[in-house]
């Protein structure tokens, strides 16, 4: 009997207890595996994931449409939208550009080319103002650098062309863009004047 008591009261656990614990642990792991197998088979049998997906589809099917009929309807644009470039004029009809060449210097894509000459009154005006729209990255640095708001990025985003040459904008094209969108450009610049 003393030997029997020693096995239960010894320093370490007896072999029988260790084996029982290992068996219990193994039984728990098997039960977990079977639970996972059971859940997977139920999901596969009843297609619960597919039903959940269909319910989500039905939920959005009856909600209001969020799409627009694009060519005929246009979504709202932010006042800070950066689209096709334009050169602005003063209300008197005189060009705003003073040929400081800050926009040319700050352009990271080197898309702007300016040539200037002095007038009889001593002021400088541009003789050439070209923008290669294929190089432009529409960062808006030119607009931010301009001290007189002469060069701006207008609200137009539909200016796809058939040839590369049509995307090489000269001064006349830029002034034409400015004349066309002057009211929108002025309103956009006014609305963001607090943040500039």
DRENGUVEX-293133 format. One record per atom (N, C-alpha, C): residue in three letters; chain; atom name; y negated, x negated, z negated. Coordinates in steps of 0.1 Angstrom, whole numbers, m for minus. Atoms other than C-alpha are relative to their C-alpha. Layout:
! residues N
    aa   ch   at       y       x       z
   ALA    A   CA       Y       X       Z
...
//
This chain:
! residues 196
    aa   ch   at       y       x       z
   UNK    A    N      12      m8       0
   UNK    A   CA       0       0       0
   UNK    A    C     m12      m8       0
   UNK    A    N      12       8       0
   UNK    A   CA     m24     m28      m7
   UNK    A    C      m4      m5      14
   UNK    A    N       3       4     m14
   UNK    A   CA     m21     m41      29
   UNK    A    C      m6      11       8
   UNK    A    N       5     m12      m7
   UNK    A   CA     m28      m6      41
   UNK    A    C     m15       2      m3
   UNK    A    N      14      m2       5
   UNK    A   CA     m60      m4      20
   UNK    A    C      m9     m11       6
   UNK    A    N       8      11      m5
   UNK    A   CA     m71     m38      32
   UNK    A    C      m5       3      14
   UNK    A    N       4      m2     m14
   UNK    A   CA     m71     m27      68
   UNK    A    C     m12      10       1
   UNK    A    N      11      m9       0
   UNK    A   CA     m95       1      60
   UNK    A    C     m13      m5      m7
   UNK    A    N      12       5       8
   UNK    A   CA    m118     m18      36
   UNK    A    C      m4     m14       4
   UNK    A    N       3      13      m4
   UNK    A   CA    m119     m51      54
   UNK    A    C     m14      m2       5
   UNK    A    N      13       3      m5
   UNK    A   CA    m150     m68      67
   UNK    A    C      m3       6      13
   UNK    A    N       2      m6     m14
   UNK    A   CA    m146     m57     103
   UNK    A    C       7      13       1
   UNK    A    N      m7     m13      m2
   UNK    A   CA    m135     m23     117
   UNK    A    C      14      m3       5
   UNK    A    N     m14       2      m5
   UNK    A   CA     m98     m20     123
   UNK    A    C       1       3      14
   UNK    A    N      m2      m2     m15
   UNK    A   CA     m85     m19     158
   UNK    A    C       1      14       3
   UNK    A    N      m2     m14      m3
   UNK    A   CA     m76      17     156
   UNK    A    C     m14       7       1
   UNK    A    N      13      m7      m1
   UNK    A   CA    m113      28     150
   UNK    A    C      m7      m5      12
   UNK    A    N       6       5     m12
   UNK    A   CA    m125       6     178
   UNK    A    C       5       7      12
   UNK    A    N      m7      m7     m12
   UNK    A   CA    m100      21     202
   UNK    A    C      m5      14       1
   UNK    A    N       4     m14       0
   UNK    A   CA    m110      56     191
   UNK    A    C     m14       1       5
   UNK    A    N      14      m1      m4
   UNK    A   CA    m147      49     196
   UNK    A    C      m1      m2      15
   UNK    A    N       0       3     m15
   UNK    A   CA    m140      34     231
   UNK    A    C       5      12       7
   UNK    A    N      m5     m12      m7
   UNK    A   CA    m120      65     240
   UNK    A    C     m10      11       0
   UNK    A    N      11     m10       1
   UNK    A   CA    m148      88     228
   UNK    A    C     m11      m3      10
   UNK    A    N      10       4      m9
   UNK    A   CA    m173      68     248
   UNK    A    C       4       3      14
   UNK    A    N      m6      m3     m14
   UNK    A   CA    m151      70     279
   UNK    A    C       0      14       3
   UNK    A    N       0     m15      m2
   UNK    A   CA    m147     107     274
   UNK    A    C     m14       6       3
   UNK    A    N      14      m4      m2
   UNK    A   CA    m185     112     272
   UNK    A    C      m4      m4      14
   UNK    A    N       4       4     m13
   UNK    A   CA    m190      92     304
   UNK    A    C       6       8      11
   UNK    A    N      m7      m8     m10
   UNK    A   CA    m164     111     323
   UNK    A    C      m6      14       0
   UNK    A    N       6     m13       0
   UNK    A   CA    m179     144     311
   UNK    A    C     m14       0       7
   UNK    A    N      12       1      m8
   UNK    A   CA    m213     132     324
   UNK    A    C       2       0      15
   UNK    A    N      m3       1     m14
   UNK    A   CA    m198     123     357
   UNK    A    C       4      13       6
   UNK    A    N      m5     m14      m4
   UNK    A   CA    m181     157     359
   UNK    A    C     m12       9       1
   UNK    A    N      12      m9      m1
   UNK    A   CA    m214     174     351
   UNK    A    C      m8      m2      12
   UNK    A    N       8       4     m12
   UNK    A   CA    m231     155     379
   UNK    A    C       7       5      12
   UNK    A    N      m8      m4     m11
   UNK    A   CA    m203     163     403
   UNK    A    C      m1      16       1
   UNK    A    N       1     m15       1
   UNK    A   CA    m204     200     392
   UNK    A    C     m14       5       5
   UNK    A    N      14      m4      m4
   UNK    A   CA    m242     202     397
   UNK    A    C      m2      m2      15
   UNK    A    N       1       2     m14
   UNK    A   CA    m240     186     431
   UNK    A    C       8      10       8
   UNK    A    N      m8     m10      m7
   UNK    A   CA    m212     209     442
   UNK    A    C      m7      14       0
   UNK    A    N       7     m13       1
   UNK    A   CA    m232     240     430
   UNK    A    C     m12       0      10
   UNK    A    N      12       1      m9
   UNK    A   CA    m263     228     448
   UNK    A    C       4       0      15
   UNK    A    N      m5       1     m14
   UNK    A   CA    m243     221     480
   UNK    A    C       5      14       4
   UNK    A    N      m6     m13      m3
   UNK    A   CA    m224     254     478
   UNK    A    C     m11      11       2
   UNK    A    N      10     m11       0
   UNK    A   CA    m254     276     471
   UNK    A    C     m13      m4       8
   UNK    A    N      12       5      m7
   UNK    A   CA    m280     255     491
   UNK    A    C     m13       2      m7
   UNK    A    N      12      m3       8
   UNK    A   CA    m305     256     463
   UNK    A    C     m12      m8       5
   UNK    A    N      12       8      m5
   UNK    A   CA    m327     228     477
   UNK    A    C      m6       6      13
   UNK    A    N       5      m6     m13
   UNK    A   CA    m329     245     511
   UNK    A    C      m7      13      m4
   UNK    A    N       7     m12       4
   UNK    A   CA    m338     278     494
   UNK    A    C     m13      m3      m6
   UNK    A    N      13       4       5
   UNK    A   CA    m365     261     474
   UNK    A    C     m10      m4      10
   UNK    A    N       9       4     m12
   UNK    A   CA    m379     246     506
   UNK    A    C      m5      12       7
   UNK    A    N       3     m12      m7
   UNK    A   CA    m378     280     523
   UNK    A    C     m10       8      m8
   UNK    A    N      10      m7       8
   UNK    A   CA    m396     296     494
   UNK    A    C     m14      m6       0
   UNK    A    N      13       6      m2
   UNK    A   CA    m424     271     496
   UNK    A    C      m6       3      13
   UNK    A    N       4      m3     m13
   UNK    A   CA    m426     277     533
   UNK    A    C      m6      14       1
   UNK    A    N       4     m14       1
   UNK    A   CA    m428     315     527
   UNK    A    C     m13       1      m8
   UNK    A    N      12       0       8
   UNK    A   CA    m455     309     501
   UNK    A    C     m12      m3       8
   UNK    A    N      11       4      m8
   UNK    A   CA    m478     291     525
   UNK    A    C      m1       9      13
   UNK    A    N       0      m9     m12
   UNK    A   CA    m468     315     554
   UNK    A    C     m10      11      m1
   UNK    A    N       8     m12       2
   UNK    A   CA    m487     344     539
   UNK    A    C     m15      m4      m5
   UNK    A    N      13       3       4
   UNK    A   CA    m518     324     528
   UNK    A    C      m9      m1      12
   UNK    A    N      11       0     m10
   UNK    A   CA    m551     321     547
   UNK    A    C       2     m13       9
   UNK    A    N      m1      11      m9
   UNK    A   CA    m550     298     578
   UNK    A    C     m11     m11      m3
   UNK    A    N      10      11       3
   UNK    A   CA    m567     264     573
   UNK    A    C      m3      m7      13
   UNK    A    N       3       7     m13
   UNK    A   CA    m567     254     610
   UNK    A    C     m11       7       7
   UNK    A    N      11      m6      m8
   UNK    A   CA    m595     260     635
   UNK    A    C       4      m2      14
   UNK    A    N      m3       1     m14
   UNK    A   CA    m594     266     672
   UNK    A    C     m10     m10       6
   UNK    A    N       9      12      m1
   UNK    A   CA    m608     231     679
   UNK    A    C     m10       0      12
   UNK    A    N      10       2     m10
   UNK    A   CA    m624     230     713
   UNK    A    C     m11      10      m1
   UNK    A    N      10     m11       0
   UNK    A   CA    m642     263     707
   UNK    A    C      m7       1     m14
   UNK    A    N       6       0      14
   UNK    A   CA    m648     259     669
   UNK    A    C       0     m14      m4
   UNK    A    N       1      14       5
   UNK    A   CA    m659     227     652
   UNK    A    C      m1       1     m15
   UNK    A    N       1       0      15
   UNK    A   CA    m654     219     615
   UNK    A    C     m14      m6      m4
   UNK    A    N      13       6       5
   UNK    A   CA    m684     209     593
   UNK    A    C       1     m15       0
   UNK    A    N       1      14       1
   UNK    A   CA    m695     173     594
   UNK    A    C      m9      m4     m11
   UNK    A    N       8       5      10
   UNK    A   CA    m709     153     566
   UNK    A    C     m13      m5       5
   UNK    A    N      13       6      m4
   UNK    A   CA    m746     143     568
   UNK    A    C       1     m15       3
   UNK    A    N      m1      15      m1
   UNK    A   CA    m734     107     565
   UNK    A    C      11      m4      11
   UNK    A    N      m9       3     m11
   UNK    A   CA    m710     110     595
   UNK    A    C      m5     m10       9
   UNK    A    N       4      11     m10
   UNK    A   CA    m710      80     618
   UNK    A    C       6       2      13
   UNK    A    N      m5      m3     m14
   UNK    A   CA    m707      90     654
   UNK    A    C      m6      m9      10
   UNK    A    N       6       7     m11
   UNK    A   CA    m722      80     687
   UNK    A    C     m14      m4      m4
   UNK    A    N      13       6       3
   UNK    A   CA    m753      58     684
   UNK    A    C     m11       6       8
   UNK    A    N      12      m5      m6
   UNK    A   CA    m788      68     692
   UNK    A    C     m12      m8      m4
   UNK    A    N      13       6       4
   UNK    A   CA    m823      53     693
   UNK    A    C     m10      11      m1
   UNK    A    N      10     m11       3
   UNK    A   CA    m851      75     679
   UNK    A    C     m14      m4       5
   UNK    A    N      14       1      m3
   UNK    A   CA    m887      80     688
   UNK    A    C      m8       6     m11
   UNK    A    N      10      m7       9
   UNK    A   CA    m918      89     668
   UNK    A    C      m3      13       6
   UNK    A    N       4     m13      m6
   UNK    A   CA    m931     124     672
   UNK    A    C     m10      m1      12
   UNK    A    N       9       2     m11
   UNK    A   CA    m957     109     696
   UNK    A    C       7      m4      13
   UNK    A    N      m7       4     m11
   UNK    A   CA    m930      98     719
   UNK    A    C       3     m15       1
   UNK    A    N      m2      15       0
   UNK    A   CA    m932      61     712
   UNK    A    C      13      m4      m7
   UNK    A    N     m13       5       5
   UNK    A   CA    m900      42     705
   UNK    A    C      m2      m5     m14
   UNK    A    N       1       5      14
   UNK    A   CA    m894      34     668
   UNK    A    C       4     m15      m1
   UNK    A    N      m5      14       1
   UNK    A   CA    m876       1     675
   UNK    A    C     m11     m10       1
   UNK    A    N      10      11       0
   UNK    A   CA    m898     m29     666
   UNK    A    C       5     m13       3
   UNK    A    N      m7      12      m5
   UNK    A   CA    m874     m55     679
   UNK    A    C       1     m11     m11
   UNK    A    N      m2      10      11
   UNK    A   CA    m868     m71     645
   UNK    A    C      14      m7       1
   UNK    A    N     m13       5      m3
   UNK    A   CA    m832     m77     656
   UNK    A    C       9      m1     m13
   UNK    A    N      m9       0      12
   UNK    A   CA    m818     m71     621
   UNK    A    C      13       7       3
   UNK    A    N     m13      m7      m3
   UNK    A   CA    m792     m47     635
   UNK    A    C       9      m9       8
   UNK    A    N      m8      10      m8
   UNK    A   CA    m781     m74     660
   UNK    A    C       6     m10      m9
   UNK    A    N      m5      10       9
   UNK    A   CA    m778     m99     632
   UNK    A    C      11       4     m10
   UNK    A    N     m10      m5      11
   UNK    A   CA    m759     m77     607
   UNK    A    C      13       5       6
   UNK    A    N     m12      m6      m6
   UNK    A   CA    m734     m63     632
   UNK    A    C      12      m9      m1
   UNK    A    N     m12       9       2
   UNK    A   CA    m700     m77     622
   UNK    A    C       8      m1      13
   UNK    A    N      m8       1     m12
   UNK    A   CA    m685     m69     656
   UNK    A    C      m8      m6      12
   UNK    A    N       9       5     m10
   UNK    A   CA    m714     m84     675
   UNK    A    C      m1       8      13
   UNK    A    N       1     m10     m11
   UNK    A   CA    m717     m53     696
   UNK    A    C     m14       3       6
   UNK    A    N      14      m3      m3
   UNK    A   CA    m755     m52     698
   UNK    A    C      m6     m12       7
   UNK    A    N       8      11      m6
   UNK    A   CA    m776     m72     722
   UNK    A    C     m14       5       2
   UNK    A    N      14      m5      m1
   UNK    A   CA    m814     m70     720
   UNK    A    C      m8     m12       7
   UNK    A    N      10       9      m5
   UNK    A   CA    m841     m87     741
   UNK    A    C     m14       7      m1
   UNK    A    N      13      m6       3
   UNK    A   CA    m878     m82     733
   UNK    A    C     m11      m9       6
   UNK    A    N      12       7      m5
   UNK    A   CA    m913     m92     745
   UNK    A    C     m12       6      m8
   UNK    A    N      12      m5       7
   UNK    A   CA    m948     m89     731
   UNK    A    C      m8       9      10
   UNK    A    N       9      m8      m8
   UNK    A   CA    m971     m62     743
   UNK    A    C     m14      m5       0
   UNK    A    N      14       4       0
   UNK    A   CA   m1008     m65     750
   UNK    A    C      m7       1     m13
   UNK    A    N       7      m1      13
   UNK    A   CA   m1017     m53     716
   UNK    A    C       6      m9     m11
   UNK    A    N      m6      10       9
   UNK    A   CA    m995     m80     700
   UNK    A    C      13       5      m7
   UNK    A    N     m13      m5       6
   UNK    A   CA    m966     m57     688
   UNK    A    C      11      m3       9
   UNK    A    N     m12       3      m8
   UNK    A   CA    m931     m64     699
   UNK    A    C       8      13       2
   UNK    A    N      m9     m11      m4
   UNK    A   CA    m909     m39     717
   UNK    A    C      11      m5       8
   UNK    A    N     m12       4      m7
   UNK    A   CA    m875     m41     732
   UNK    A    C      m1       2      15
   UNK    A    N      m2      m2     m14
   UNK    A   CA    m869     m46     768
   UNK    A    C      14       3       4
   UNK    A    N     m15      m2      m2
   UNK    A   CA    m831     m45     765
   UNK    A    C       6       3     m14
   UNK    A    N      m7      m3      12
   UNK    A   CA    m811     m28     738
   UNK    A    C      14       6       4
   UNK    A    N     m14      m4      m5
   UNK    A   CA    m773     m26     746
   UNK    A    C       9       0     m12
   UNK    A    N     m11       0       9
   UNK    A   CA    m744     m16     725
   UNK    A    C      13       2       7
   UNK    A    N     m14      m1      m5
   UNK    A   CA    m708     m22     735
   UNK    A    C       8       9      m9
   UNK    A    N      m7     m10       8
   UNK    A   CA    m691       9     721
   UNK    A    C      15      m3      m2
   UNK    A    N     m14       3       2
   UNK    A   CA    m657      m6     726
   UNK    A    C       2     m11     m11
   UNK    A    N      m1      10      11
   UNK    A   CA    m665     m34     701
   UNK    A    C      m4       6     m13
   UNK    A    N       5      m5      12
   UNK    A   CA    m683     m12     676
   UNK    A    C      11       6      m9
   UNK    A    N     m10      m4      10
   UNK    A   CA    m664      m5     644
   UNK    A    C      m6      12      m9
   UNK    A    N       6     m11       6
   UNK    A   CA    m688      23     632
   UNK    A    C      m2      m2     m15
   UNK    A    N       2       3      14
   UNK    A   CA    m696       6     599
   UNK    A    C     m13       5      m5
   UNK    A    N      13      m5       4
   UNK    A   CA    m732      18     598
   UNK    A    C     m10     m10      m5
   UNK    A    N       9      10       5
   UNK    A   CA    m747     m15     589
   UNK    A    C     m13      m1       8
   UNK    A    N      12       0      m8
   UNK    A   CA    m771     m13     618
   UNK    A    C     m10      10      m4
   UNK    A    N       8     m11       5
   UNK    A   CA    m784      20     605
   UNK    A    C      m7      m4     m13
   UNK    A    N       5       4      13
   UNK    A   CA    m788       6     570
   UNK    A    C     m10     m11       1
   UNK    A    N       9      12      m1
   UNK    A   CA    m805     m26     581
   UNK    A    C     m14       4       7
   UNK    A    N      12      m3      m7
   UNK    A   CA    m831      m9     603
   UNK    A    C     m12       5      m9
   UNK    A    N      11      m4       9
   UNK    A   CA    m865      m7     585
   UNK    A    C      m8      12       4
   UNK    A    N       8     m12      m5
   UNK    A   CA    m879      21     607
   UNK    A    C       9      11       4
   UNK    A    N     m10     m10      m4
   UNK    A   CA    m847      42     612
   UNK    A    C       0       3      15
   UNK    A    N      m1      m1     m15
   UNK    A   CA    m847      35     649
   UNK    A    C      14       2       5
   UNK    A    N     m14      m1      m5
   UNK    A   CA    m810      30     654
   UNK    A    C       8       8     m11
   UNK    A    N      m8      m8       9
   UNK    A   CA    m788      57     639
   UNK    A    C      13       4       6
   UNK    A    N     m13      m5      m5
   UNK    A   CA    m753      70     642
   UNK    A    C       0      15       0
   UNK    A    N       2     m15      m1
   UNK    A   CA    m755     106     654
   UNK    A    C      12       8      m4
   UNK    A    N     m11      m9       3
   UNK    A   CA    m733     136     649
   UNK    A    C      11       2      10
   UNK    A    N      m9      m2     m11
   UNK    A   CA    m714     134     682
   UNK    A    C      13      m9      m2
   UNK    A    N     m13       8       1
   UNK    A   CA    m677     123     680
   UNK    A    C       8       2      13
   UNK    A    N      m7      m3     m13
   UNK    A   CA    m667     135     715
   UNK    A    C      m7      m7      11
   UNK    A    N       6       8     m11
   UNK    A   CA    m677     107     738
   UNK    A    C      11      m8       7
   UNK    A    N     m11       6      m8
   UNK    A   CA    m644      98     755
   UNK    A    C      m4      m2      14
   UNK    A    N       3       2     m14
   UNK    A   CA    m648      83     790
   UNK    A    C      12      m4       8
   UNK    A    N     m11       4      m8
   UNK    A   CA    m627      74     819
   UNK    A    C       0     m15       3
   UNK    A    N       1      14      m3
   UNK    A   CA    m640      39     824
   UNK    A    C      m6      m8     m11
   UNK    A    N       5       9      11
   UNK    A   CA    m649      10     802
   UNK    A    C     m15      m1       2
   UNK    A    N      15       2      m2
   UNK    A   CA    m684       7     818
   UNK    A    C      m8      11      m6
   UNK    A    N       8     m11       5
   UNK    A   CA    m694      41     806
   UNK    A    C      m2      m1     m15
   UNK    A    N       2       3      14
   UNK    A   CA    m690      28     770
   UNK    A    C      m9     m12      m3
   UNK    A    N      10      10       2
   UNK    A   CA    m716       1     775
   UNK    A    C     m13       7       1
   UNK    A    N      12      m8       1
   UNK    A   CA    m747      19     763
   UNK    A    C     m12      m9       2
   UNK    A    N      13       7      m2
   UNK    A   CA    m781       7     775
   UNK    A    C     m11       8      m8
   UNK    A    N      11      m6       8
   UNK    A   CA    m815      15     760
   UNK    A    C      m3      15       5
   UNK    A    N       3     m14      m4
   UNK    A   CA    m820      46     782
   UNK    A    C      10      10      m5
   UNK    A    N     m11      m9       5
   UNK    A   CA    m786      61     772
   UNK    A    C      m2       3     m15
   UNK    A    N       2      m2      15
   UNK    A   CA    m794      55     735
   UNK    A    C     m12       8      m3
   UNK    A    N      12      m8       2
   UNK    A   CA    m829      70     738
   UNK    A    C       3      15       3
   UNK    A    N      m4     m13      m4
   UNK    A   CA    m814     100     756
   UNK    A    C       8       7     m11
   UNK    A    N      m8      m6      11
   UNK    A   CA    m789     105     727
   UNK    A    C      m9       3     m11
   UNK    A    N       9      m2      11
   UNK    A   CA    m817     102     702
   UNK    A    C      m9      13       3
   UNK    A    N       8     m12      m3
   UNK    A   CA    m838     129     720
   UNK    A    C       9      12      m1
   UNK    A    N      m9     m12       1
   UNK    A   CA    m808     152     722
   UNK    A    C       3       4     m14
   UNK    A    N      m4      m4      14
   UNK    A   CA    m799     151     685
   UNK    A    C     m11      m3     m10
   UNK    A    N      11       3      10
   UNK    A   CA    m833     144     669
   UNK    A    C      m1       9     m11
   UNK    A    N       1     m10      11
   UNK    A   CA    m833     176     649
   UNK    A    C      11      m2     m10
   UNK    A    N     m12       2      10
   UNK    A   CA    m798     170     634
   UNK    A    C      m2     m13      m7
   UNK    A    N       1      13       7
   UNK    A   CA    m805     133     628
   UNK    A    C     m10       0     m10
   UNK    A    N      11      m1      10
   UNK    A   CA    m838     140     611
   UNK    A    C       5       7     m13
   UNK    A    N      m4      m7      11
   UNK    A   CA    m822     166     589
   UNK    A    C      10      m8      m9
   UNK    A    N     m10       8       7
   UNK    A   CA    m793     143     580
   UNK    A    C      m6     m11      m8
   UNK    A    N       7      11       7
   UNK    A   CA    m816     114     571
   UNK    A    C      m8       5     m11
   UNK    A    N       7      m6      11
   UNK    A   CA    m837     137     550
   UNK    A    C       9       4     m11
   UNK    A    N      m9      m5      11
   UNK    A   CA    m807     151     531
   UNK    A    C       6     m12      m8
   UNK    A    N      m5      11       7
   UNK    A   CA    m795     116     522
   UNK    A    C     m11     m10      m4
   UNK    A    N      11      10       4
   UNK    A   CA    m829     100     515
   UNK    A    C       0      m4     m14
   UNK    A    N      m1       4      14
   UNK    A   CA    m822     101     478
   UNK    A    C       9     m11      m3
   UNK    A    N     m10      10       2
   UNK    A   CA    m793      78     482
   UNK    A    C      m2     m13       8
   UNK    A    N       2      12      m8
   UNK    A   CA    m808      52     505
   UNK    A    C     m10      m9      m7
//
